[in-house]
Amino acid sequence: MCDMTVELAERVRTAADSGMPLHLHGGNTKAFLGHPVRGEALSLHDHSGVLHYEPSELVITARAGTPLREIEDLLAAEGQMLAFEPPHYGDTATLGGTLAAGLSGPRRPWAGAARDFMLGCRLLNGRGEDLHFGGEVMKNVAGYDLSRLQVGAHGTLGVILEASLKVLPRPETEQTLVQERSEAEAIELMNDWGGDPLPLSGACYDGDHLYLRLSGAETAVKAASRKLGGEAHPDPDRFWRRLREQELSFFRHQAPLWRCAVAPASPPLGLDAAQLIDWGGGLRWLASRQPAERIRRQAAEAGGHATLYRHGDEATARFHPLPPPMLALHQRIKRSLDPQGILNPGRMYPEL
Ligand SMILES: Cc1cc2nc3c(=O)[nH]c(=O)nc-3n(C[C@H](O)[C@H](O)[C@H](O)COP(=O)(O)OP(=O)(O)OC[C@H]3O[C@@H](n4cnc5c(N)ncnc54)[C@H](O)[C@@H]3O)c2cc1C
């Protein structure tokens, strides 16, 4: 438990004065995402500690460097969880890095994304000013406030110092069913069942098998399990954890790994690629050496966008290029929060 606010603010102010870019990092587990940042390292790792957790209020507030594992263990001891099921990608994952990366696990379509659970935060802007946004209760967050903007901004809009997150009770019971299916069948079924009042909390297809996770009250899970059918998975927690952490054999491909967020009912993308589908059809992971433009076009035609996630070459843009009006908007937001452009410049786009 350590408060580094004063030192961190001083470092940012000095960098702003000299125009020296800063490369923010927490546990360095997601350093492979986006483009490398050339700048002085600013570590948030030691700025840690849970500041407030009252299980009856369903809110936790912690400093950015707090290990994600510590937060999850604390919640689990009270029968609660981070419902967006964030990937760790390593033992040293921190709360700040998790929020900055804005990643959500298999439960996302049913529970919500990382951004939806951010209630408020304290951050340093690019002038080293210590700012508070949002609060610790849901009703403070009307619409899209600046704390939510930090989620997925990869540290380009501020140094997250502290964050308050909404937490949820863990389900009473869970069961995972496995069915052998074709890709087209799996997509159709995931979408049909996704529209039914079923206690689904995960739906993934690995190329041969459809995996369906049911979570909730025991009677509801049993009834849904009878309706859907299939074999009960012998070790479901391990399966969903390995999916979330990209430890399944699919993720051992050495071809570029693409993350395509698309409309869930999109038919198979029809690219020459190994594929794994998550989020009930909404997330298509592709291991493919196809040209980036082709993959991006297919993802856009399917109502979404494609991010080059791992094994990319230096020259290919990691994030889906923004249309000019959207880029101009991003640039205005960046300028107002980080006028000297010193916070993780170029991490997402060269212009930001
Ligand atoms: C249940 C469900 C239904 C959906 N239905 C639809 C639908 O009907 N139509 C549809 O279009 N999509 C749909 N999607 C996809 C959804 O819109 C994307 O998941 C969403 O755009 C991504 O937002 P996110 O906040 O999860 O960011 P993430 O996907 O986590 O974003 C990752 C990073 O990419 C960046 N990014 C996000 N969007 C873009 C973009 N467009 N261009 C460049 N960079 C970007 C973000 O800044 C962020 O840093 C659906 C997804 C789900 C799970």
Ligand as a Chemical Component Dictionary entry (heavy atoms), coordinates in Angstrom:
data_LIG
# 
_chem_comp.id                   LIG 
_chem_comp.type                 NON-POLYMER 
_chem_comp.pdbx_formal_charge   0 
_chem_comp.three_letter_code    LIG 
# 
loop_
_chem_comp_atom.comp_id 
_chem_comp_atom.atom_id 
_chem_comp_atom.alt_atom_id 
_chem_comp_atom.type_symbol 
_chem_comp_atom.charge 
_chem_comp_atom.model_Cartn_x 
_chem_comp_atom.model_Cartn_y 
_chem_comp_atom.model_Cartn_z 
_chem_comp_atom.pdbx_ordinal 
LIG C1  C1  C 0 -23.454 -8.444 -27.745 1  
LIG C2  C2  C 0 -22.742 -7.576 -28.754 2  
LIG C3  C3  C 0 -23.491 -7.021 -29.784 3  
LIG C4  C4  C 0 -22.864 -6.214 -30.738 4  
LIG N1  N1  N 0 -23.615 -5.700 -31.725 5  
LIG C5  C5  C 0 -23.030 -4.898 -32.619 6  
LIG C6  C6  C 0 -23.793 -4.302 -33.642 7  
LIG O1  O1  O 0 -24.993 -4.520 -33.736 8  
LIG N2  N2  N 0 -23.163 -3.508 -34.519 9  
LIG C7  C7  C 0 -21.816 -3.263 -34.426 10 
LIG O2  O2  O 0 -21.294 -2.498 -35.223 11 
LIG N3  N3  N 0 -21.076 -3.830 -33.475 12 
LIG C8  C8  C 0 -21.630 -4.636 -32.578 13 
LIG N4  N4  N 0 -20.874 -5.220 -31.618 14 
LIG C9  C9  C 0 -19.487 -4.932 -31.573 15 
LIG C10 C10 C 0 -19.296 -3.762 -30.640 16 
LIG O3  O3  O 0 -19.792 -2.617 -31.213 17 
LIG C11 C11 C 0 -17.833 -3.606 -30.411 18 
LIG O4  O4  O 0 -17.506 -4.570 -29.452 19 
LIG C12 C12 C 0 -17.523 -2.233 -29.882 20 
LIG O5  O5  O 0 -17.479 -1.299 -30.935 21 
LIG C13 C13 C 0 -16.218 -2.223 -29.230 22 
LIG O6  O6  O 0 -16.316 -1.324 -28.160 23 
LIG P1  P1  P 0 -15.586 -1.637 -26.785 24 
LIG O7  O7  O 0 -15.961 -0.492 -25.916 25 
LIG O8  O8  O 0 -15.867 -3.017 -26.302 26 
LIG O9  O9  O 0 -14.111 -1.480 -27.179 27 
LIG P2  P2  P 0 -13.083 -2.611 -27.547 28 
LIG O10 O10 O 0 -13.576 -3.497 -28.624 29 
LIG O11 O11 O 0 -12.610 -3.248 -26.296 30 
LIG O12 O12 O 0 -11.989 -1.651 -28.125 31 
LIG C14 C14 C 0 -10.632 -1.960 -28.140 32 
LIG C15 C15 C 0 -9.910  -0.760 -28.573 33 
LIG O13 O13 O 0 -10.246 -0.492 -29.927 34 
LIG C16 C16 C 0 -10.650 0.843  -30.079 35 
LIG N5  N5  N 0 -11.778 0.885  -30.975 36 
LIG C17 C17 C 0 -13.051 0.585  -30.666 37 
LIG N6  N6  N 0 -13.819 0.762  -31.737 38 
LIG C18 C18 C 0 -13.026 1.170  -32.745 39 
LIG C19 C19 C 0 -13.230 1.507  -34.080 40 
LIG N7  N7  N 0 -14.435 1.459  -34.625 41 
LIG N8  N8  N 0 -12.198 1.878  -34.807 42 
LIG C20 C20 C 0 -10.983 1.910  -34.286 43 
LIG N9  N9  N 0 -10.705 1.616  -33.022 44 
LIG C21 C21 C 0 -11.724 1.239  -32.247 45 
LIG C22 C22 C 0 -11.002 1.375  -28.730 46 
LIG O14 O14 O 0 -10.588 2.713  -28.600 47 
LIG C23 C23 C 0 -10.306 0.451  -27.761 48 
LIG O15 O15 O 0 -9.138  1.023  -27.251 49 
LIG C24 C24 C 0 -21.468 -5.991 -30.668 50 
LIG C25 C25 C 0 -20.731 -6.574 -29.643 51 
LIG C26 C26 C 0 -21.348 -7.355 -28.699 52 
LIG C27 C27 C 0 -20.530 -7.971 -27.617 53 
# 
loop_
_chem_comp_bond.comp_id 
_chem_comp_bond.atom_id_1 
_chem_comp_bond.atom_id_2 
_chem_comp_bond.value_order 
_chem_comp_bond.pdbx_ordinal 
LIG C1  C2  SING 1  
LIG C2  C3  SING 2  
LIG C2  C26 DOUB 3  
LIG C3  C4  DOUB 4  
LIG C4  N1  SING 5  
LIG C4  C24 SING 6  
LIG N1  C5  DOUB 7  
LIG C5  C6  SING 8  
LIG C5  C8  SING 9  
LIG C6  O1  DOUB 10 
LIG C6  N2  SING 11 
LIG N2  C7  SING 12 
LIG C7  O2  DOUB 13 
LIG C7  N3  SING 14 
LIG N3  C8  DOUB 15 
LIG C8  N4  SING 16 
LIG N4  C9  SING 17 
LIG N4  C24 SING 18 
LIG C9  C10 SING 19 
LIG C10 O3  SING 20 
LIG C10 C11 SING 21 
LIG C11 O4  SING 22 
LIG C11 C12 SING 23 
LIG C12 O5  SING 24 
LIG C12 C13 SING 25 
LIG C13 O6  SING 26 
LIG O6  P1  SING 27 
LIG P1  O7  DOUB 28 
LIG P1  O8  SING 29 
LIG P1  O9  SING 30 
LIG O9  P2  SING 31 
LIG P2  O10 DOUB 32 
LIG P2  O11 SING 33 
LIG P2  O12 SING 34 
LIG O12 C14 SING 35 
LIG C14 C15 SING 36 
LIG C15 O13 SING 37 
LIG C15 C23 SING 38 
LIG O13 C16 SING 39 
LIG C16 N5  SING 40 
LIG C16 C22 SING 41 
LIG N5  C17 SING 42 
LIG N5  C21 SING 43 
LIG C17 N6  DOUB 44 
LIG N6  C18 SING 45 
LIG C18 C19 SING 46 
LIG C18 C21 DOUB 47 
LIG C19 N7  SING 48 
LIG C19 N8  DOUB 49 
LIG N8  C20 SING 50 
LIG C20 N9  DOUB 51 
LIG N9  C21 SING 52 
LIG C22 O14 SING 53 
LIG C22 C23 SING 54 
LIG C23 O15 SING 55 
LIG C24 C25 DOUB 56 
LIG C25 C26 SING 57 
LIG C26 C27 SING 58 
# 
